[in-house]
Amino acid sequence: MLGNECDAEQLRQWKIDADAGDQHAQLLLGQHYMKLAQLDAEPQTNANQGVLFLVKSSKQGNEEATKLLIDCLNKELG
């Protein structure tokens, strides 16, 4: 599961958009946090954040987020 590369400004914009309910931004943030977790950067904290955003996106019908959540469940992440 690879998140998209981003800089601080892009990450800030994703957070703004995700908080406004943008399911794509929620997916991108979920992927970003899951990637950080896999890189051992505070794995539990980042995995939990990733799952939170993926759940928000999945609840809005984002199929990719749902698939990633299933993957997280199978790998016991988040």
Secondary structure, 3 states (H helix, E strand, C coil): CCCCCCCHHHHHHHHHHHHCCCHHHHHHHHHHHHHHHHCCCCHHHHHHHHHHHHHHHHHCCCHHHHHHHHHHHHHCCC
